[in-house]
Amino acid sequence: MKIVIAFALLAIVMALALAGRAMLQDGRDGQPKTNRMVKALALRVGLSIALFLFILLSYKLGWIHPTGVPLK
């Protein structure tokens, strides 16, 4: 379970890096701007929502359990 969540977080960060790279490179040297940044950010949002839904589903199916925070 931890590996799946770590992989999803890594994919989210990579999509954010792709969006940043597209933002810095598009429109340079007189080239027309593309929509690569929009697609990368949309991918990041989709991955984030999918990860959130996967965590909720995992909790409902009993794959993960809350540990709780001990109060002093």
Summary of the structure (lengths in Angstrom):
residues: 72
radius of gyration: 17.7
end to end distance: 29.8
largest distance: 62.0
contacts: 148
relative contact order: 0.15
helix: 74%
strand: 0%
